[in-house]
Amino acid sequence: MTPELLARAVEENELRDELVDQLSPASTVPESRIVYTCGAVGFARAAGVGKVLMKTSPSGGSRHLIEAYPCIMNVEGIEPGIYHYSVRSHELELVSRINPRDRMSEMCGDQAWTANASVVLFYTAVIERPMWKYPTPRLYRFIMADLGHLSQSFYLLATWLNLNAFFVGALREQVVEEELRIDWTREIVLGASGLGLATPEGLARERAERAFEPTLHIEQRFEHAG
């Protein structure tokens, strides 16, 4: 990838993140790999550990402690509802048939615009999964690093699909736990990534307000930003 293409990808990613409060609730996104952000890609054997899981994003010690719960609101080929992504069977398991749009604002700390997304993917962490290998308070670092890896993979896939994405951490954990039907003593809520399509008017307005110069090398763009 040339520096110009990389700079454009970074700019496009930022642009689409800026438009999250202008998502159209009527937009339908195609069924795609976006709901498989946490998907498995294979296995490997590690000395002293044995068979370990390989996923789309790295994980400390290959423990892959994060689970994904897509809340489907408007995705082609999938009925609205709350689902759990099963790595073992590489499919979505139904948790609840409710329309998540009715509870999304409350789940996301009264950020009403999140209800306009087509899908919101909640991330949780199963604490005991890495505990046997990292039985120290430093485990928290691995949790946050894993969350960062997965949420960035979500952003990259969204940009590739020409869709708008966001990440929120201001959640009402108790409400989320109830809707996902998880036990907070074993599995904790971390954050959520959302996906949708901004209105054409909002996208055009945001582009017009940007002074993007694609001919600049990425080093020059950083100098201008500083």
Z-matrix of the N, CA and C atoms (Angstrom, degrees):
N
C 1 1.461
C 2 1.522 1 109.34
N 3 1.329 2 116.82 1 130.60
C 4 1.456 3 121.38 2 179.74
C 5 1.525 4 110.24 3 -74.45
N 6 1.349 5 117.79 4 159.10
C 7 1.470 6 119.88 5 177.23
C 8 1.528 7 112.53 6 -57.78
N 9 1.347 8 116.47 7 -33.75
C 10 1.461 9 119.81 8 179.63
C 11 1.523 10 111.49 9 -66.35
N 12 1.345 11 116.25 10 -43.42
C 13 1.463 12 120.02 11 179.38
C 14 1.528 13 110.56 12 -67.43
N 15 1.333 14 116.90 13 -38.08
C 16 1.450 15 120.31 14 178.17
C 17 1.521 16 110.29 15 -64.06
N 18 1.343 17 116.36 16 -44.06
C 19 1.459 18 120.13 17 179.19
C 20 1.519 19 111.02 18 -61.81
N 21 1.330 20 116.46 19 -39.89
C 22 1.466 21 119.55 20 179.59
C 23 1.523 22 111.12 21 -66.65
N 24 1.344 23 116.68 22 -38.35
C 25 1.463 24 119.88 23 179.00
C 26 1.527 25 110.58 24 -64.26
N 27 1.356 26 116.43 25 -41.99
C 28 1.461 27 120.53 26 178.22
C 29 1.522 28 110.21 27 -63.19
N 30 1.342 29 116.21 28 -43.99
C 31 1.462 30 120.83 29 179.81
C 32 1.527 31 111.02 30 -63.05
N 33 1.319 32 116.17 31 -42.97
C 34 1.458 33 120.90 32 -178.61
C 35 1.526 34 110.26 33 -65.09
N 36 1.332 35 116.24 34 -40.15
C 37 1.455 36 120.41 35 178.69
C 38 1.529 37 110.99 36 -62.12
N 39 1.335 38 116.38 37 -43.65
C 40 1.459 39 120.89 38 178.91
C 41 1.518 40 110.98 39 -66.37
N 42 1.335 41 116.27 40 -41.88
C 43 1.463 42 120.84 41 -179.99
C 44 1.514 43 111.04 42 -59.10
N 45 1.318 44 116.45 43 -45.95
C 46 1.459 45 119.94 44 -176.32
C 47 1.528 46 111.23 45 -71.26
N 48 1.320 47 117.89 46 -27.54
C 49 1.459 48 120.94 47 175.35
C 50 1.530 49 110.93 48 -70.60
N 51 1.336 50 116.66 49 -33.75
C 52 1.461 51 120.77 50 -179.13
C 53 1.526 52 111.90 51 -68.10
N 54 1.331 53 117.99 52 -19.36
C 55 1.456 54 121.50 53 -173.68
C 56 1.523 55 113.58 54 -97.75
N 57 1.310 56 117.96 55 12.64
C 58 1.465 57 119.76 56 -173.34
C 59 1.521 58 112.88 57 -64.41
N 60 1.343 59 117.83 58 -24.89
C 61 1.460 60 119.11 59 179.47
C 62 1.518 61 111.95 60 -85.41
N 63 1.353 62 116.66 61 6.55
C 64 1.452 63 121.17 62 179.37
C 65 1.530 64 111.64 63 -121.77
N 66 1.323 65 116.79 64 23.82
C 67 1.454 66 120.34 65 178.74
C 68 1.517 67 110.34 66 -67.35
N 69 1.323 68 115.15 67 145.14
C 70 1.460 69 120.63 68 178.72
C 71 1.528 70 109.18 69 -93.97
N 72 1.342 71 118.55 70 118.66
C 73 1.468 72 120.21 71 -179.05
C 74 1.519 73 112.66 72 -66.35
N 75 1.337 74 117.26 73 -16.47
C 76 1.464 75 120.97 74 -178.91
C 77 1.525 76 112.14 75 -86.30
N 78 1.343 77 117.24 76 -10.84
C 79 1.460 78 119.53 77 -176.75
C 80 1.518 79 111.06 78 -74.35
N 81 1.317 80 114.99 79 141.27
C 82 1.458 81 121.92 80 178.21
C 83 1.515 82 108.93 81 -112.29
N 84 1.320 83 117.13 82 129.05
C 85 1.457 84 119.94 83 177.70
C 86 1.519 85 108.25 84 -101.19
N 87 1.335 86 116.90 85 149.57
C 88 1.467 87 119.82 86 -178.16
C 89 1.514 88 111.83 87 -71.98
N 90 1.325 89 115.22 88 148.99
C 91 1.470 90 119.20 89 172.49
C 92 1.521 91 107.28 90 -63.56
N 93 1.290 92 117.33 91 125.92
C 94 1.460 93 119.75 92 -172.60
C 95 1.522 94 109.89 93 -154.80
N 96 1.321 95 115.43 94 -173.68
C 97 1.459 96 121.31 95 -179.82
C 98 1.515 97 113.03 96 -70.03
N 99 1.336 98 117.42 97 -5.59
C 100 1.444 99 119.28 98 -177.50
C 101 1.531 100 111.32 99 -61.08
N 102 1.335 101 117.82 100 -31.74
C 103 1.465 102 119.73 101 179.11
C 104 1.526 103 111.42 102 -82.15
N 105 1.332 104 116.70 103 -2.44
C 106 1.455 105 120.82 104 178.74
C 107 1.529 106 111.11 105 -111.87
N 108 1.335 107 116.53 106 30.67
C 109 1.456 108 121.04 107 179.42
C 110 1.523 109 111.49 108 -52.56
N 111 1.318 110 116.71 109 -35.00
C 112 1.469 111 121.14 110 -177.41
C 113 1.519 112 111.93 111 -94.90
N 114 1.314 113 117.82 112 17.78
C 115 1.454 114 121.45 113 -173.24
C 116 1.522 115 114.97 114 -67.37
N 117 1.316 116 115.29 115 151.75
C 118 1.464 117 121.70 116 176.70
C 119 1.525 118 109.63 117 -83.47
N 120 1.330 119 115.61 118 144.17
C 121 1.458 120 120.00 119 178.54
C 122 1.523 121 111.90 120 -118.14
N 123 1.333 122 117.20 121 -6.99
C 124 1.448 123 119.22 122 179.01
C 125 1.516 124 112.06 123 159.44
N 126 1.314 125 115.56 124 -168.80
C 127 1.467 126 121.89 125 -179.49
C 128 1.524 127 109.40 126 -133.34
N 129 1.322 128 114.87 127 159.16
C 130 1.463 129 120.91 128 175.49
C 131 1.524 130 107.53 129 -144.06
N 132 1.309 131 115.74 130 163.82
C 133 1.464 132 119.86 131 178.01
C 134 1.516 133 109.20 132 -110.51
N 135 1.330 134 115.85 133 127.79
C 136 1.459 135 122.00 134 -179.53
C 137 1.516 136 109.65 135 -112.62
N 138 1.316 137 116.11 136 137.16
C 139 1.462 138 121.19 137 -179.15
C 140 1.526 139 110.71 138 -59.33
N 141 1.325 140 116.45 139 128.51
C 142 1.452 141 121.92 140 177.75
C 143 1.513 142 114.99 141 81.03
N 144 1.316 143 116.69 142 -7.06
C 145 1.462 144 120.97 143 -178.97
C 146 1.522 145 111.56 144 -118.55
N 147 1.323 146 115.54 145 -39.73
C 148 1.459 147 119.73 146 -178.37
C 149 1.517 148 112.05 147 99.80
N 150 1.301 149 116.71 148 -145.47
C 151 1.451 150 122.58 149 -176.48
C 152 1.528 151 110.38 150 -75.19
N 153 1.336 152 116.34 151 125.44
C 154 1.461 153 120.82 152 -179.84
C 155 1.525 154 109.41 153 -124.15
N 156 1.309 155 114.71 154 151.91
C 157 1.455 156 122.25 155 -176.66
C 158 1.519 157 110.79 156 -85.16
N 159 1.326 158 116.35 157 138.44
C 160 1.457 159 122.58 158 175.05
C 161 1.530 160 107.95 159 -112.74
N 162 1.349 161 115.57 160 126.83
C 163 1.460 162 120.13 161 -179.10
C 164 1.522 163 110.93 162 -118.09
N 165 1.340 164 114.49 163 -176.01
C 166 1.461 165 120.08 164 -178.07
C 167 1.519 166 112.62 165 -68.73
N 168 1.334 167 118.19 166 -19.94
C 169 1.462 168 123.16 167 179.09
C 170 1.519 169 109.24 168 -131.17
N 171 1.345 170 117.65 169 150.22
C 172 1.470 171 120.33 170 -179.00
C 173 1.518 172 112.21 171 -69.18
N 174 1.339 173 115.45 172 158.41
C 175 1.455 174 121.68 173 178.96
C 176 1.514 175 108.95 174 -145.89
N 177 1.330 176 117.09 175 139.68
C 178 1.458 177 121.57 176 -179.59
C 179 1.515 178 112.27 177 -56.53
N 180 1.332 179 115.96 178 120.36
C 181 1.456 180 120.21 179 179.96
C 182 1.510 181 113.51 180 67.27
N 183 1.343 182 116.93 181 13.63
C 184 1.470 183 122.70 182 -177.56
C 185 1.526 184 111.58 183 55.82
N 186 1.354 185 115.94 184 35.35
C 187 1.464 186 119.51 185 -179.10
C 188 1.524 187 112.10 186 -85.65
N 189 1.328 188 117.78 187 -25.06
C 190 1.470 189 122.23 188 175.95
C 191 1.531 190 111.52 189 45.60
N 192 1.316 191 114.10 190 65.37
C 193 1.461 192 120.80 191 -173.46
C 194 1.522 193 114.28 192 -82.87
N 195 1.335 194 118.16 193 -7.16
C 196 1.464 195 120.61 194 -175.10
C 197 1.529 196 111.82 195 -93.01
N 198 1.320 197 114.44 196 134.89
C 199 1.453 198 122.82 197 174.19
C 200 1.534 199 108.57 198 -107.70
N 201 1.324 200 116.45 199 153.35
C 202 1.465 201 121.38 200 -177.29
C 203 1.523 202 110.44 201 -122.06
N 204 1.331 203 114.80 202 134.46
C 205 1.464 204 121.88 203 -179.97
C 206 1.537 205 109.34 204 -125.39
N 207 1.331 206 117.79 205 93.92
C 208 1.462 207 119.68 206 178.62
C 209 1.532 208 110.97 207 -73.62
N 210 1.319 209 115.67 208 127.45
C 211 1.470 210 121.79 209 172.16
C 212 1.525 211 106.83 210 -98.91
N 213 1.313 212 115.15 211 102.43
C 214 1.463 213 121.53 212 -173.64
C 215 1.523 214 110.05 213 -86.47
N 216 1.328 215 115.61 214 125.85
C 217 1.459 216 120.40 215 178.23
C 218 1.518 217 112.50 216 -119.15
N 219 1.329 218 116.56 217 -36.03
C 220 1.456 219 119.28 218 -179.40
C 221 1.525 220 109.64 219 -155.44
N 222 1.317 221 116.03 220 77.62
C 223 1.455 222 122.52 221 -179.03
C 224 1.521 223 108.60 222 -129.20
N 225 1.316 224 116.21 223 129.19
C 226 1.469 225 120.75 224 -178.44
C 227 1.525 226 111.01 225 -57.13
N 228 1.313 227 116.09 226 131.15
C 229 1.459 228 121.32 227 173.64
C 230 1.514 229 115.49 228 83.80
N 231 1.344 230 118.51 229 -1.62
C 232 1.461 231 120.86 230 -179.61
C 233 1.522 232 109.13 231 -128.33
N 234 1.321 233 116.99 232 127.41
C 235 1.455 234 121.35 233 178.76
C 236 1.526 235 110.42 234 -67.24
N 237 1.339 236 117.77 235 142.77
C 238 1.470 237 119.86 236 176.95
C 239 1.523 238 111.09 237 -56.45
N 240 1.316 239 115.93 238 142.74
C 241 1.451 240 120.99 239 179.83
C 242 1.510 241 111.07 240 160.54
N 243 1.317 242 115.44 241 178.86
C 244 1.458 243 121.66 242 176.35
C 245 1.523 244 107.68 243 -103.33
N 246 1.320 245 116.35 244 129.53
C 247 1.459 246 121.77 245 -175.79
C 248 1.527 247 110.40 246 -126.54
N 249 1.324 248 114.69 247 163.32
C 250 1.458 249 121.97 248 171.01
C 251 1.517 250 107.44 249 -119.58
N 252 1.343 251 116.57 250 131.62
C 253 1.456 252 118.67 251 177.91
C 254 1.523 253 109.94 252 -82.63
N 255 1.341 254 116.20 253 120.64
C 256 1.458 255 121.80 254 179.44
C 257 1.519 256 109.75 255 -93.42
N 258 1.334 257 116.09 256 115.77
C 259 1.451 258 120.21 257 177.07
C 260 1.528 259 110.14 258 -68.55
N 261 1.322 260 116.38 259 -37.67
C 262 1.461 261 121.05 260 -176.90
C 263 1.527 262 112.51 261 -59.23
N 264 1.346 263 116.33 262 -44.50
C 265 1.460 264 120.01 263 -177.48
C 266 1.537 265 113.12 264 -105.56
N 267 1.348 266 117.09 265 -1.91
C 268 1.465 267 122.87 266 -179.65
C 269 1.529 268 111.56 267 52.40
N 270 1.332 269 114.80 268 53.05
C 271 1.456 270 119.80 269 178.99
C 272 1.521 271 109.70 270 -153.84
N 273 1.329 272 115.36 271 169.33
C 274 1.455 273 120.84 272 178.91
C 275 1.524 274 109.78 273 -92.59
N 276 1.342 275 115.36 274 130.17
C 277 1.463 276 121.61 275 177.42
C 278 1.526 277 108.33 276 -104.28
N 279 1.313 278 116.42 277 128.93
C 280 1.457 279 120.61 278 -177.48
C 281 1.523 280 110.97 279 -70.35
N 282 1.337 281 115.81 280 128.16
C 283 1.462 282 122.35 281 175.09
C 284 1.516 283 110.03 282 -100.47
N 285 1.327 284 116.34 283 -45.43
C 286 1.463 285 121.48 284 -178.04
C 287 1.517 286 109.12 285 -153.24
N 288 1.337 287 116.32 286 143.64
C 289 1.453 288 121.81 287 -178.49
C 290 1.535 289 112.32 288 -90.73
N 291 1.329 290 118.38 289 2.90
C 292 1.459 291 119.49 290 -179.84
C 293 1.528 292 109.82 291 -64.77
N 294 1.316 293 115.99 292 157.02
C 295 1.463 294 119.46 293 174.07
C 296 1.528 295 107.83 294 -82.78
N 297 1.327 296 118.07 295 111.19
C 298 1.468 297 120.48 296 -175.63
C 299 1.526 298 113.76 297 -59.30
N 300 1.326 299 117.06 298 -21.39
C 301 1.464 300 119.44 299 -178.77
C 302 1.526 301 111.39 300 -59.63
N 303 1.332 302 115.57 301 -29.80
C 304 1.467 303 120.13 302 -178.64
C 305 1.530 304 112.17 303 -69.68
N 306 1.330 305 117.67 304 -24.22
C 307 1.469 306 120.91 305 -176.69
C 308 1.527 307 112.91 306 -115.72
N 309 1.330 308 117.72 307 -4.52
C 310 1.464 309 120.06 308 -170.01
C 311 1.522 310 112.83 309 -61.71
N 312 1.313 311 117.67 310 -43.84
C 313 1.461 312 119.98 311 -179.31
C 314 1.532 313 110.60 312 -59.07
N 315 1.331 314 116.91 313 -44.73
C 316 1.456 315 120.69 314 179.71
C 317 1.520 316 111.02 315 -65.99
N 318 1.333 317 117.28 316 -41.54
C 319 1.457 318 120.89 317 179.29
C 320 1.532 319 111.31 318 -62.64
N 321 1.325 320 115.68 319 -33.51
C 322 1.465 321 121.08 320 -177.18
C 323 1.523 322 112.57 321 -100.86
N 324 1.313 323 117.01 322 35.89
C 325 1.453 324 121.49 323 172.89
C 326 1.512 325 115.11 324 62.65
N 327 1.337 326 116.69 325 39.86
C 328 1.463 327 122.85 326 178.06
C 329 1.527 328 113.28 327 64.59
N 330 1.320 329 117.16 328 24.52
C 331 1.463 330 120.79 329 171.31
C 332 1.526 331 106.55 330 -86.42
N 333 1.326 332 115.51 331 89.05
C 334 1.462 333 121.85 332 -168.43
C 335 1.516 334 113.50 333 -59.22
N 336 1.325 335 117.65 334 -31.80
C 337 1.459 336 120.63 335 -176.64
C 338 1.529 337 112.60 336 -64.58
N 339 1.344 338 118.03 337 -20.58
C 340 1.467 339 119.76 338 179.71
C 341 1.528 340 111.37 339 -64.16
N 342 1.337 341 117.44 340 -24.33
C 343 1.466 342 121.02 341 -179.71
C 344 1.520 343 112.15 342 -71.19
N 345 1.339 344 117.52 343 -11.80
C 346 1.462 345 120.82 344 178.69
C 347 1.526 346 112.59 345 -86.19
N 348 1.319 347 116.92 346 -5.45
C 349 1.463 348 119.84 347 179.68
C 350 1.525 349 110.29 348 -69.45
N 351 1.313 350 115.66 349 159.17
C 352 1.460 351 120.47 350 176.22
C 353 1.521 352 110.98 351 -85.27
N 354 1.326 353 116.13 352 -30.19
C 355 1.464 354 121.45 353 176.17
C 356 1.523 355 108.13 354 -152.20
N 357 1.326 356 116.60 355 139.59
C 358 1.462 357 122.22 356 173.55
C 359 1.525 358 107.57 357 -123.21
N 360 1.317 359 115.47 358 125.44
C 361 1.465 360 122.01 359 -175.93
C 362 1.525 361 109.02 360 -104.20
N 363 1.333 362 116.83 361 112.52
C 364 1.457 363 121.27 362 178.72
C 365 1.525 364 109.73 363 -89.57
N 366 1.330 365 115.22 364 136.58
C 367 1.461 366 121.67 365 178.52
C 368 1.525 367 109.71 366 -105.34
N 369 1.316 368 116.84 367 134.29
C 370 1.457 369 122.03 368 173.53
C 371 1.526 370 108.63 369 -127.81
N 372 1.322 371 116.28 370 163.99
C 373 1.464 372 120.55 371 178.58
C 374 1.522 373 109.83 372 -124.87
N 375 1.321 374 116.33 373 128.54
C 376 1.464 375 122.46 374 174.74
C 377 1.530 376 106.84 375 -90.26
N 378 1.315 377 116.24 376 101.49
C 379 1.459 378 122.20 377 -168.67
C 380 1.528 379 113.58 378 -62.60
N 381 1.320 380 117.59 379 -39.35
C 382 1.464 381 118.98 380 -174.32
C 383 1.531 382 112.65 381 -70.46
N 384 1.306 383 117.32 382 -16.72
C 385 1.467 384 120.30 383 -177.31
C 386 1.531 385 112.47 384 -61.21
N 387 1.335 386 118.93 385 -43.84
C 388 1.473 387 118.71 386 178.11
C 389 1.526 388 114.06 387 -96.91
N 390 1.342 389 117.79 388 -4.98
C 391 1.459 390 120.49 389 -172.28
C 392 1.525 391 113.26 390 -61.96
N 393 1.333 392 117.61 391 -35.93
C 394 1.456 393 119.18 392 -176.58
C 395 1.525 394 111.15 393 -65.88
N 396 1.337 395 115.91 394 -26.59
C 397 1.463 396 120.21 395 -178.57
C 398 1.522 397 112.01 396 -93.90
N 399 1.332 398 116.83 397 -32.93
C 400 1.463 399 121.58 398 -177.94
C 401 1.533 400 109.32 399 -128.36
N 402 1.334 401 118.44 400 72.60
C 403 1.475 402 121.38 401 -177.06
C 404 1.530 403 112.74 402 -83.18
N 405 1.320 404 116.71 403 51.87
C 406 1.459 405 121.52 404 -179.74
C 407 1.529 406 108.90 405 -137.20
N 408 1.339 407 117.93 406 163.43
C 409 1.466 408 120.61 407 177.03
C 410 1.522 409 113.19 408 -59.91
N 411 1.349 410 117.59 409 -18.95
C 412 1.454 411 120.59 410 179.50
C 413 1.528 412 112.06 411 -65.67
N 414 1.301 413 116.37 412 -12.08
C 415 1.463 414 120.82 413 177.11
C 416 1.526 415 110.96 414 -53.37
N 417 1.333 416 116.26 415 -32.54
C 418 1.462 417 120.36 416 -178.33
C 419 1.522 418 111.32 417 -58.85
N 420 1.340 419 116.81 418 -32.44
C 421 1.465 420 120.38 419 177.85
C 422 1.527 421 110.69 420 -61.31
N 423 1.328 422 116.12 421 -43.55
C 424 1.452 423 120.53 422 -178.51
C 425 1.536 424 110.68 423 -64.80
N 426 1.326 425 115.84 424 -37.88
C 427 1.461 426 119.55 425 178.99
C 428 1.519 427 110.42 426 -61.04
N 429 1.335 428 116.67 427 -48.33
C 430 1.458 429 120.69 428 -178.32
C 431 1.528 430 111.53 429 -67.22
N 432 1.334 431 116.53 430 -37.99
C 433 1.465 432 119.69 431 178.31
C 434 1.521 433 110.78 432 -64.23
N 435 1.328 434 116.96 433 -43.83
C 436 1.463 435 120.62 434 178.28
C 437 1.525 436 111.19 435 -60.80
N 438 1.325 437 115.74 436 -42.47
C 439 1.462 438 119.94 437 179.05
C 440 1.525 439 110.60 438 -61.95
N 441 1.321 440 117.00 439 -42.52
C 442 1.457 441 120.42 440 178.34
C 443 1.523 442 112.46 441 -62.64
N 444 1.338 443 116.39 442 -42.36
C 445 1.464 444 120.24 443 178.98
C 446 1.532 445 111.08 444 -60.43
N 447 1.324 446 116.51 445 -48.26
C 448 1.459 447 120.66 446 -175.84
C 449 1.525 448 112.17 447 -68.84
N 450 1.318 449 116.79 448 -41.89
C 451 1.467 450 118.56 449 -179.13
C 452 1.523 451 110.95 450 -67.29
N 453 1.336 452 117.85 451 -32.81
C 454 1.458 453 119.86 452 176.95
C 455 1.523 454 110.79 453 -71.36
N 456 1.331 455 117.37 454 -36.05
C 457 1.472 456 119.89 455 174.27
C 458 1.522 457 110.54 456 -60.22
N 459 1.321 458 115.55 457 -37.83
C 460 1.465 459 121.25 458 177.53
C 461 1.523 460 109.85 459 -61.91
N 462 1.338 461 116.80 460 -45.94
C 463 1.467 462 120.89 461 178.37
C 464 1.530 463 111.25 462 -59.97
N 465 1.330 464 116.75 463 -44.43
C 466 1.459 465 120.55 464 -178.17
C 467 1.527 466 111.61 465 -62.68
N 468 1.336 467 116.39 466 -42.94
C 469 1.456 468 120.12 467 178.55
C 470 1.525 469 111.03 468 -65.33
N 471 1.317 470 116.77 469 -39.51
C 472 1.467 471 120.49 470 179.41
C 473 1.529 472 110.82 471 -62.86
N 474 1.341 473 116.43 472 -43.81
C 475 1.464 474 120.54 473 179.20
C 476 1.516 475 110.42 474 -63.02
N 477 1.328 476 116.58 475 -41.53
C 478 1.466 477 121.28 476 178.64
C 479 1.529 478 110.93 477 -61.30
N 480 1.337 479 116.98 478 -34.55
C 481 1.457 480 122.24 479 -178.92
C 482 1.533 481 112.46 480 -88.36
N 483 1.346 482 116.81 481 3.91
C 484 1.471 483 121.64 482 -178.74
C 485 1.529 484 111.51 483 59.72
N 486 1.320 485 115.39 484 39.31
C 487 1.456 486 120.85 485 178.15
C 488 1.527 487 109.44 486 -117.69
N 489 1.318 488 116.59 487 167.28
C 490 1.460 489 122.20 488 -179.18
C 491 1.521 490 110.03 489 -100.39
N 492 1.328 491 116.49 490 137.08
C 493 1.456 492 121.04 491 -177.10
C 494 1.520 493 110.45 492 -129.87
N 495 1.330 494 115.57 493 159.21
C 496 1.459 495 121.15 494 175.41
C 497 1.523 496 109.32 495 -149.88
N 498 1.318 497 115.10 496 163.65
C 499 1.467 498 121.66 497 173.37
C 500 1.520 499 107.75 498 -130.06
N 501 1.327 500 117.03 499 136.77
C 502 1.465 501 121.69 500 177.17
C 503 1.528 502 109.18 501 -130.03
N 504 1.316 503 115.03 502 141.64
C 505 1.456 504 120.62 503 176.67
C 506 1.518 505 112.51 504 -117.93
N 507 1.349 506 116.05 505 -11.57
C 508 1.469 507 120.85 506 179.81
C 509 1.524 508 109.34 507 -84.05
N 510 1.321 509 115.79 508 81.60
C 511 1.464 510 121.73 509 -175.96
C 512 1.520 511 110.56 510 -111.67
N 513 1.320 512 115.68 511 160.08
C 514 1.459 513 120.91 512 169.05
C 515 1.531 514 106.13 513 -95.47
N 516 1.317 515 114.90 514 94.77
C 517 1.465 516 120.21 515 -171.03
C 518 1.519 517 113.02 516 -57.02
N 519 1.318 518 117.56 517 -41.37
C 520 1.463 519 119.40 518 -177.60
C 521 1.520 520 111.59 519 -63.34
N 522 1.322 521 116.75 520 -40.49
C 523 1.465 522 120.64 521 178.25
C 524 1.525 523 109.97 522 -65.76
N 525 1.335 524 116.26 523 -43.61
C 526 1.468 525 120.46 524 179.53
C 527 1.520 526 110.44 525 -62.17
N 528 1.321 527 117.11 526 -43.71
C 529 1.467 528 121.19 527 179.55
C 530 1.526 529 110.72 528 -59.91
N 531 1.315 530 116.46 529 -41.09
C 532 1.466 531 120.06 530 -180.00
C 533 1.523 532 111.03 531 -65.83
N 534 1.333 533 116.61 532 -43.27
C 535 1.461 534 119.87 533 -177.89
C 536 1.526 535 112.56 534 -71.37
N 537 1.336 536 116.41 535 -35.42
C 538 1.469 537 119.92 536 178.81
C 539 1.522 538 112.08 537 -82.61
N 540 1.347 539 115.55 538 -13.05
C 541 1.467 540 122.34 539 179.82
C 542 1.528 541 111.34 540 60.87
N 543 1.335 542 115.21 541 50.98
C 544 1.456 543 120.33 542 179.41
C 545 1.527 544 109.83 543 -116.15
N 546 1.325 545 115.47 544 157.60
C 547 1.465 546 123.31 545 178.89
C 548 1.528 547 107.98 546 -96.00
N 549 1.329 548 116.66 547 112.69
C 550 1.464 549 120.74 548 -174.66
C 551 1.524 550 113.00 549 -64.75
N 552 1.332 551 118.24 550 -17.48
C 553 1.466 552 119.60 551 178.71
C 554 1.528 553 111.45 552 -76.77
N 555 1.311 554 117.53 553 -14.00
C 556 1.465 555 122.16 554 -179.59
C 557 1.522 556 112.89 555 -119.70
N 558 1.326 557 116.38 556 -25.58
C 559 1.464 558 121.34 557 -173.54
C 560 1.526 559 108.56 558 -140.73
N 561 1.330 560 116.79 559 119.01
C 562 1.459 561 120.18 560 -174.86
C 563 1.531 562 111.62 561 -107.63
N 564 1.324 563 115.98 562 148.99
C 565 1.466 564 122.35 563 179.09
C 566 1.521 565 109.12 564 -82.12
N 567 1.349 566 116.75 565 135.06
C 568 1.458 567 121.39 566 -177.54
C 569 1.525 568 113.70 567 -111.46
N 570 1.322 569 117.05 568 -45.38
C 571 1.460 570 120.87 569 -174.84
C 572 1.510 571 109.60 570 175.45
N 573 1.336 572 116.23 571 -172.09
C 574 1.461 573 120.21 572 -177.87
C 575 1.518 574 110.68 573 -150.89
N 576 1.318 575 115.56 574 143.04
C 577 1.463 576 122.62 575 172.88
C 578 1.512 577 108.55 576 -112.12
N 579 1.326 578 116.55 577 138.99
C 580 1.456 579 121.05 578 179.59
C 581 1.509 580 111.52 579 -120.65
N 582 1.315 581 114.67 580 158.72
C 583 1.463 582 121.01 581 -176.22
C 584 1.517 583 109.79 582 -142.09
N 585 1.331 584 116.02 583 139.68
C 586 1.456 585 120.46 584 176.84
C 587 1.509 586 110.50 585 -170.71
N 588 1.307 587 115.34 586 -163.04
C 589 1.459 588 121.17 587 -178.44
C 590 1.519 589 108.89 588 -132.45
N 591 1.328 590 115.78 589 121.90
C 592 1.458 591 120.09 590 -179.70
C 593 1.526 592 110.34 591 -68.99
N 594 1.309 593 115.65 592 155.28
C 595 1.468 594 120.01 593 176.42
C 596 1.526 595 108.85 594 -63.74
N 597 1.339 596 118.56 595 145.80
C 598 1.471 597 120.81 596 178.78
C 599 1.522 598 112.28 597 -55.93
N 600 1.335 599 116.18 598 -37.09
C 601 1.463 600 119.69 599 179.93
C 602 1.522 601 111.37 600 -63.96
N 603 1.340 602 115.98 601 -44.59
C 604 1.453 603 119.98 602 179.74
C 605 1.512 604 112.17 603 -64.63
N 606 1.328 605 117.06 604 -41.50
C 607 1.458 606 121.42 605 -180.00
C 608 1.516 607 110.69 606 -64.58
N 609 1.343 608 117.10 607 -45.02
C 610 1.464 609 121.13 608 -179.94
C 611 1.519 610 111.37 609 -63.90
N 612 1.331 611 116.80 610 -40.14
C 613 1.461 612 120.76 611 -179.28
C 614 1.525 613 110.78 612 -66.45
N 615 1.324 614 116.41 613 -42.04
C 616 1.462 615 119.71 614 -179.33
C 617 1.518 616 111.07 615 -66.85
N 618 1.343 617 117.13 616 -39.62
C 619 1.464 618 120.41 617 178.56
C 620 1.526 619 110.77 618 -63.66
N 621 1.327 620 116.34 619 -41.00
C 622 1.466 621 120.84 620 -177.64
C 623 1.524 622 111.66 621 -64.96
N 624 1.329 623 116.27 622 -28.79
C 625 1.458 624 120.27 623 -178.23
C 626 1.522 625 112.80 624 -83.95
N 627 1.348 626 116.58 625 -9.42
C 628 1.457 627 120.19 626 -179.65
C 629 1.531 628 110.56 627 -89.98
N 630 1.306 629 116.01 628 141.58
C 631 1.463 630 121.38 629 175.55
C 632 1.521 631 107.32 630 -107.88
N 633 1.318 632 115.58 631 71.16
C 634 1.472 633 120.78 632 -175.71
C 635 1.520 634 109.92 633 -90.53
N 636 1.326 635 116.71 634 127.96
C 637 1.446 636 122.11 635 -179.90
C 638 1.527 637 108.52 636 -115.08
N 639 1.340 638 118.15 637 94.88
C 640 1.467 639 120.63 638 -174.13
C 641 1.513 640 114.40 639 -66.32
N 642 1.341 641 118.34 640 -15.44
C 643 1.458 642 119.62 641 -178.37
C 644 1.524 643 112.36 642 -81.45
N 645 1.330 644 116.97 643 -12.83
C 646 1.462 645 119.79 644 179.60
C 647 1.515 646 110.77 645 -72.63
N 648 1.310 647 116.60 646 139.64
C 649 1.446 648 119.79 647 171.81
C 650 1.525 649 108.74 648 -71.24
N 651 1.298 650 116.14 649 155.11
C 652 1.456 651 119.78 650 -174.34
C 653 1.531 652 111.36 651 -61.76
N 654 1.367 653 117.19 652 -32.25
C 655 1.459 654 119.37 653 177.44
C 656 1.523 655 110.76 654 -63.83
N 657 1.344 656 116.30 655 -40.04
C 658 1.455 657 120.44 656 179.27
C 659 1.522 658 111.39 657 -65.79
N 660 1.310 659 116.24 658 -37.08
C 661 1.469 660 119.97 659 -179.34
C 662 1.516 661 109.71 660 -65.61
N 663 1.321 662 117.76 661 -40.10
C 664 1.454 663 120.61 662 177.89
C 665 1.527 664 110.48 663 -64.49
N 666 1.358 665 116.96 664 -38.18
C 667 1.453 666 120.23 665 178.10
C 668 1.523 667 110.57 666 -63.45
N 669 1.347 668 116.19 667 -41.23
C 670 1.461 669 120.22 668 178.91
C 671 1.527 670 110.77 669 -64.59
N 672 1.345 671 115.47 670 -38.35
C 673 1.460 672 119.54 671 -178.42
C 674 1.527 673 110.78 672 -67.88
N 675 1.349 674 117.12 673 -30.57
C 676 1.442 675 119.88 674 -178.79
C 677 1.515 676 113.21 675 -81.39
